[in-house]
């Protein structure tokens, strides 16, 4: 499935633009924000539900724990944006573990 969205691309300094990736949608679930499972928010890099809420407030300033959200799980993501994200995750992993991270991954 080709997924395209116009929105903020935080990997490119918060610029707004169109990004497109190819991915396999595994599941889609609609629930209240407070019902997002730990494995779901941890998969997105958040340590707690409160951290997820704070992260979402960058885009939805008035989001409340009772607000409806859509949790989409996908796999086999391909495309330039996905490649940049993987490189950024690797840099973070190396920084946390103390491993050297040269040469730089991001252009």
C-alpha positions, 0 to 999 in steps of 0.5 A: 500500500502506498501511503502519502501524507502532507504534513510536518517532516521532523527529519528535515527540520520541521518543514512541511511537505509531501512524503510518501512511503510504501508499507504493509498495514498490519492493523488499524485500531481506534481508541481513546488516547488513554487506551493506547497500549504500552507496546504501541507507544514504546514502538514509537519511542515514548516511555510513557502514555504521558510522554506520548500525550506531550509528543502529540501536543506538538501537533494537537495542542489541546489533546486530552486522554479521552480524545479518540486516536487511530493507532496504525501498525505497519511493516516493510516500510520503504522510501527515502523518509523511512531510510532517514528514520532508520539512520536517525534511530541507529544514531540514537541507539549508538549515542545511548550505547556509547558506540562511535557514530562516524561517519555521519548517517544523515546527509 
